[in-house]
Amino acid sequence: MMEKGNKPRSAVGIKYEAKDSKQAPTVIAKGFGDLADEIIRLAKENGVLVHEDEQLAAFLSTLDLGQEIPKELYYVIAELIAFSYVLQGKYPESWRNVHGRVDDRA
């Protein structure tokens, strides 16, 4: 997540292990200014999707490294994670040809 404007740029990295569904996404990186730019650069270099949202970044930056996101953000973060999966072409098999009108054979 990152933030723009008159304030110094900020970035917060979160990680979610789908294998362990009992654990909430966790803050793994955060910084302002040059450190934020470095976090964003490294994320992009490693294929991590970057989402820009000033309010979300501001809130997440108040969390400590290693801290799980609060329950109040579960739906927001879950939607972002799900959307990132779709952008990467990852989706449930049940979504394939849900209307019976698409032939995805190449």
N, CA, C and O of each residue as an XYZ file, in Angstrom:
424
protein
N       0.846     -1.157      0.000
C       0.000      0.000      0.000
C       0.894      1.222      0.000
O       1.941      1.230      0.647
N       0.497      2.232     -0.705
C       1.298      3.439     -0.654
C       0.424      4.673     -0.674
O      -0.773      4.611     -0.955
N       1.051      5.792     -0.368
C       0.313      7.030     -0.209
C       1.065      8.136     -0.916
O       2.294      8.190     -0.858
N       0.326      9.040     -1.599
C       0.931     10.154     -2.313
C       0.391     11.459     -1.769
O      -0.469     11.467     -0.888
N       0.898     12.563     -2.294
C       0.388     13.867     -1.904
C       1.482     14.711     -1.298
O       2.660     14.504     -1.587
N       1.108     15.664     -0.458
C       2.075     16.541      0.193
C       2.848     15.829      1.289
O       3.953     16.245      1.637
N       2.297     14.792      1.820
C       2.963     14.019      2.874
C       4.066     13.175      2.240
O       4.014     12.882      1.045
N       5.057     12.786      3.029
C       6.076     11.882      2.476
C       5.409     10.582      2.025
O       4.463     10.105      2.652
N       5.904     10.033      0.959
C       5.377      8.775      0.437
C       5.560      7.697      1.499
O       6.589      7.644      2.173
N       4.554      6.841      1.641
C       4.667      5.737      2.594
C       4.336      4.427      1.898
O       3.615      4.401      0.901
N       4.870      3.353      2.435
C       4.591      2.022      1.894
C       4.493      1.042      3.051
O       5.253      1.108      4.017
N       3.536      0.132      2.924
C       3.360     -0.929      3.918
C       3.202     -2.229      3.153
O       2.339     -2.349      2.284
N       4.036     -3.199      3.479
C       3.939     -4.515      2.866
C       3.248     -5.471      3.802
O       3.551     -5.520      4.995
N       2.307     -6.239      3.253
C       1.653     -7.266      4.066
C       1.851     -8.612      3.379
O       2.015     -8.691      2.162
N       1.831     -9.659      4.183
C       2.017    -11.010      3.665
C       0.902    -11.889      4.201
O       0.505    -11.798      5.363
N       0.411    -12.743      3.315
C      -0.635    -13.687      3.710
C      -0.249    -15.058      3.202
O       0.011    -15.234      2.012
N      -0.212    -16.015      4.083
C       0.066    -17.401      3.727
C      -1.252    -18.142      3.611
O      -1.863    -18.480      4.625
N      -1.696    -18.398      2.405
C      -2.977    -19.071      2.192
C      -2.980    -20.475      2.797
O      -4.042    -21.015      3.109
N      -1.808    -21.061      2.963
C      -1.712    -22.412      3.533
C      -2.174    -22.445      4.983
O      -2.712    -23.449      5.451
N      -1.961    -21.354      5.681
C      -2.337    -21.280      7.095
C      -3.489    -20.297      7.236
O      -3.284    -19.146      7.623
N      -4.696    -20.745      6.923
C      -5.857    -19.847      6.903
C      -6.265    -19.354      8.285
O      -7.163    -18.520      8.401
N      -5.620    -19.854      9.330
C      -5.950    -19.403     10.680
C      -5.216    -18.113     11.035
O      -5.546    -17.460     12.025
N      -4.228    -17.750     10.233
C      -3.450    -16.552     10.517
C      -3.871    -15.423      9.570
O      -4.037    -15.635      8.369
N      -4.037    -14.244     10.123
C      -4.402    -13.078      9.328
C      -3.175    -12.550      8.593
O      -2.048    -12.854      8.985
N      -3.375    -11.763      7.531
C      -2.236    -11.113      6.883
C      -1.441    -10.297      7.907
O      -2.003     -9.724      8.840
N      -0.145    -10.259      7.712
C       0.772     -9.657      8.674
C       1.599     -8.556      8.002
O       1.962     -8.672      6.831
N       1.890     -7.500      8.742
C       2.747     -6.423      8.251
C       4.186     -6.928      8.244
O       4.715     -7.336      9.277
N       4.818     -6.896      7.057
C       6.196     -7.390      6.956
C       7.188     -6.288      6.600
O       8.397     -6.488      6.720
N       6.700     -5.128      6.164
C       7.596     -4.015      5.834
C       6.802     -2.723      5.906
O       5.604     -2.699      5.625
N       7.480     -1.652      6.285
C       6.844     -0.341      6.246
C       7.917      0.729      6.292
O       8.980      0.542      6.884
N       7.617      1.857      5.655
C       8.591      2.935      5.646
C       8.027      4.171      4.978
O       6.955      4.144      4.374
N       8.779      5.263      5.100
C       8.404      6.548      4.523
C       9.543      7.055      3.641
O      10.697      6.662      3.816
N       9.213      7.920      2.705
C      10.225      8.562      1.862
C      11.019      7.570      1.040
O      10.456      6.734      0.333
N      12.361      7.675      1.143
C      13.239      6.804      0.355
C      13.046      5.334      0.693
O      13.123      4.481     -0.191
N      12.796      5.029      1.961
C      12.562      3.638      2.344
C      11.278      3.115      1.707
O      11.226      1.961      1.280
N      10.254      3.942      1.639
C       9.006      3.551      0.968
C       9.268      3.255     -0.505
O       8.774      2.263     -1.042
N      10.049      4.120     -1.157
C      10.379      3.901     -2.564
C      11.114      2.580     -2.752
O      10.870      1.864     -3.723
N      12.007      2.257     -1.831
C      12.755      1.004     -1.908
C      11.832     -0.202     -1.710
O      11.967     -1.204     -2.413
N      10.910     -0.115     -0.772
C       9.944     -1.200     -0.544
C       9.120     -1.434     -1.805
O       8.917     -2.577     -2.215
N       8.652     -0.362     -2.412
C       7.832     -0.466     -3.625
C       8.653     -1.035     -4.775
O       8.168     -1.887     -5.521
N       9.897     -0.569     -4.925
C      10.765     -1.068     -5.997
C      10.994     -2.571     -5.845
O      10.863     -3.328     -6.808
N      11.336     -2.996     -4.625
C      11.579     -4.423     -4.380
C      10.325     -5.262     -4.608
O      10.394     -6.365     -5.149
N       9.186     -4.729     -4.192
C       7.925     -5.452     -4.406
C       7.691     -5.668     -5.901
O       7.392     -6.782     -6.330
N       7.827     -4.610     -6.684
C       7.594     -4.718     -8.127
C       8.599     -5.650     -8.791
O       8.237     -6.438     -9.664
N       9.864     -5.559     -8.376
C      10.890     -6.445     -8.938
C      10.594     -7.915     -8.671
O      10.984     -8.786     -9.449
N       9.905     -8.184     -7.574
C       9.609     -9.566     -7.194
C       8.192     -9.991     -7.553
O       7.705    -11.014     -7.071
N       7.534     -9.210     -8.394
C       6.209     -9.593     -8.878
C       5.093     -9.411     -7.877
O       4.016     -9.985     -8.034
N       5.339     -8.620     -6.849
C       4.307     -8.349     -5.847
C       3.463     -7.189     -6.352
O       3.994     -6.155     -6.757
N       2.157     -7.365     -6.326
C       1.276     -6.298     -6.786
C       1.239     -5.168     -5.765
O       1.227     -5.404     -4.557
N       1.222     -3.942     -6.270
C       1.217     -2.752     -5.429
C      -0.125     -2.065     -5.585
O      -0.567     -1.798     -6.702
N      -0.768     -1.780     -4.475
C      -2.076     -1.116     -4.460
C      -1.921      0.250     -3.814
O      -1.345      0.365     -2.732
N      -2.429      1.284     -4.467
C      -2.334      2.640     -3.924
C      -3.641      3.031     -3.244
O      -4.695      3.065     -3.877
N      -3.561      3.324     -1.952
C      -4.730      3.754     -1.187
C      -4.235      4.543      0.014
O      -3.721      3.970      0.974
N      -4.392      5.860     -0.043
C      -3.838      6.744      0.980
C      -4.355      6.426      2.378
O      -3.567      6.346      3.320
N      -5.661      6.245      2.528
C      -6.221      5.985      3.854
C      -5.785      4.624      4.394
O      -5.439      4.501      5.569
N      -5.803      3.613      3.544
C      -5.403      2.281      3.987
C      -3.925      2.272      4.370
O      -3.547      1.686      5.384
N      -3.092      2.919      3.560
C      -1.663      2.992      3.874
C      -1.430      3.718      5.195
O      -0.600      3.299      6.002
N      -2.164      4.809      5.413
C      -2.009      5.567      6.659
C      -2.377      4.701      7.858
O      -1.682      4.720      8.874
N      -3.463      3.943      7.746
C      -3.871      3.089      8.864
C      -2.872      1.954      9.079
O      -2.451      1.698     10.207
N      -2.494      1.276      7.995
C      -1.575      0.144      8.127
C      -0.217      0.580      8.667
O       0.462     -0.202      9.333
N       0.186      1.818      8.389
C       1.483      2.287      8.876
C       1.502      2.459     10.398
O       2.574      2.585     10.990
N       0.332      2.467     11.032
C       0.290      2.562     12.500
C       0.537      1.208     13.160
O       0.770      1.139     14.367
N       0.487      0.128     12.373
C       0.718     -1.206     12.915
C       2.218     -1.476     13.028
O       3.018     -0.869     12.316
N       2.588     -2.374     13.912
C       3.987     -2.756     14.092
C       4.362     -3.856     13.113
O       3.505     -4.607     12.648
N       5.660     -3.944     12.803
C       6.144     -5.054     11.988
C       5.814     -6.363     12.692
O       5.999     -6.488     13.903
N       5.328     -7.331     11.935
C       4.962     -8.622     12.500
C       3.552     -8.676     13.058
O       3.067     -9.745     13.428
N       2.896     -7.534     13.120
C       1.530     -7.486     13.665
C       0.522     -7.912     12.604
O       0.620     -7.516     11.442
N      -0.450     -8.725     13.019
C      -1.536     -9.104     12.114
C      -2.470     -7.919     11.929
O      -2.626     -7.084     12.821
N      -3.092     -7.860     10.748
C      -4.050     -6.783     10.528
C      -5.253     -6.996     11.447
O      -5.589     -8.135     11.769
N      -5.895     -5.921     11.865
C      -7.062     -6.069     12.748
C      -8.259     -6.639     11.989
O      -8.360     -6.513     10.768
N      -9.149     -7.260     12.733
C     -10.336     -7.886     12.141
C     -11.154     -6.917     11.300
O     -11.796     -7.322     10.331
N     -11.134     -5.633     11.666
C     -11.911     -4.635     10.932
C     -11.449     -4.491      9.479
O     -12.194     -3.986      8.639
N     -10.232     -4.930      9.183
C      -9.709     -4.823      7.813
C      -9.763     -6.133      7.039
O      -9.343     -6.173      5.883
N     -10.271     -7.209      7.646
C     -10.279     -8.505      6.973
C     -10.945     -8.447      5.597
O     -10.380     -8.948      4.624
N     -12.117     -7.854      5.497
C     -12.830     -7.829      4.213
C     -12.087     -7.008      3.173
O     -11.993     -7.411      2.013
N     -11.560     -5.865      3.576
C     -10.831     -5.007      2.636
C      -9.606     -5.734      2.099
O      -9.386     -5.779      0.889
N      -8.814     -6.298      2.992
C      -7.591     -6.984      2.580
C      -7.931     -8.256      1.806
O      -7.253     -8.579      0.830
N      -8.960     -8.976      2.219
C      -9.365    -10.194      1.497
C      -9.763     -9.858      0.063
O      -9.423    -10.598     -0.860
N     -10.472     -8.762     -0.134
C     -10.855     -8.356     -1.487
C      -9.628     -7.997     -2.316
O      -9.562     -8.333     -3.499
N      -8.661     -7.322     -1.713
C      -7.434     -6.982     -2.437
C      -6.639     -8.232     -2.801
O      -6.121     -8.342     -3.912
N      -6.543     -9.169     -1.868
C      -5.828    -10.413     -2.145
C      -6.542    -11.198     -3.243
O      -5.900    -11.693     -4.169
N      -7.859    -11.313     -3.145
C      -8.626    -12.041     -4.164
C      -8.461    -11.380     -5.532
O      -8.282    -12.068     -6.537
N      -8.522    -10.061     -5.571
C      -8.367     -9.341     -6.840
C      -6.965     -9.560     -7.407
O      -6.805     -9.714     -8.618
N      -5.951     -9.576     -6.544
C      -4.587     -9.804     -7.028
C      -4.457    -11.206     -7.615
O      -3.747    -11.393     -8.602
N      -5.127    -12.188     -7.029
C      -5.106    -13.542     -7.581
C      -5.730    -13.565     -8.971
O      -5.185    -14.182     -9.886
N      -6.869    -12.896     -9.136
C      -7.537    -12.856    -10.440
C      -6.632    -12.188    -11.476
O      -6.537    -12.657    -12.610
N      -5.969    -11.099    -11.093
C      -5.055    -10.422    -12.015
C      -3.911    -11.331    -12.447
O      -3.371    -11.182    -13.543
N      -3.547    -12.269    -11.586
C      -2.475    -13.222    -11.896
C      -3.003    -14.471    -12.597
O      -2.241    -15.395    -12.879
N      -4.306    -14.502    -12.878
C      -4.901    -15.654    -13.547
C      -5.179    -16.819    -12.616
O      -5.384    -17.944    -13.071
N      -5.187    -16.561    -11.321
C      -5.465    -17.606    -10.340
C      -6.899    -17.428     -9.845
O      -7.240    -16.394     -9.270
N      -7.718    -18.421    -10.066
C      -9.097    -18.364     -9.594
C      -9.628    -19.779     -9.446
O      -9.076    -20.716    -10.023
N     -10.700    -19.939     -8.672
C     -11.246    -21.287     -8.441
C     -11.700    -21.943     -9.735
O     -12.204    -21.275    -10.638
N     -11.522    -23.223     -9.817
C     -11.949    -23.994    -10.995
C     -13.435    -23.774    -11.281
O     -13.850    -23.779    -12.440
N     -14.229    -23.583    -10.242
C     -15.671    -23.390    -10.426
C     -15.993    -22.110    -11.188
O     -17.114    -21.953    -11.672
N     -15.029    -21.183    -11.308
C     -15.263    -19.946    -12.061
C     -15.127    -20.153    -13.561
O     -15.593    -19.329    -14.347
N     -14.492    -21.246    -13.964
C     -14.301    -21.504    -15.400
C     -15.642    -21.703    -16.082
O     -16.450    -22.535    -15.670
N     -15.859    -20.943    -17.110
C     -17.023    -21.102    -17.984
C     -18.319    -21.184    -17.186
O     -19.167    -22.037    -17.449
N     -18.466    -20.307    -16.228
C     -19.612    -20.339    -15.326
C     -20.945    -20.168    -16.070
O     -21.986    -20.616    -15.588
N     -20.914    -19.531    -17.223
C     -22.142    -19.330    -18.006
C     -22.285    -20.344    -19.139
O     -23.276    -20.320    -19.868
N     -21.306    -21.230    -19.291
C     -21.378    -22.240    -20.330
C     -21.234    -21.661    -21.728
O     -21.618    -22.310    -22.702
N     -20.694    -20.463    -21.849
C     -20.609    -19.822    -23.157
C     -19.180    -19.515    -23.582
O     -18.970    -18.973    -24.667
N     -18.210    -19.841    -22.770
C     -16.831    -19.504    -23.099
C     -16.050    -20.780    -23.328
O     -16.062    -21.689    -22.498
N     -15.376    -20.840    -24.455
C     -14.511    -21.972    -24.753
C     -13.088    -21.494    -24.540
O     -12.554    -20.739    -25.352
N     -12.465    -21.937    -23.437
C     -11.133    -21.456    -23.114
C     -10.048    -22.402    -23.647
O      -8.887    -22.299    -23.251
N     -10.420    -23.308    -24.530
C      -9.417    -24.178    -25.146
C      -8.672    -23.385    -26.195
O      -9.275    -22.688    -27.011
N      -7.358    -23.497    -26.166
C      -6.531    -22.743    -27.142
C      -6.238    -23.572    -28.349
O      -5.561    -23.109    -29.267
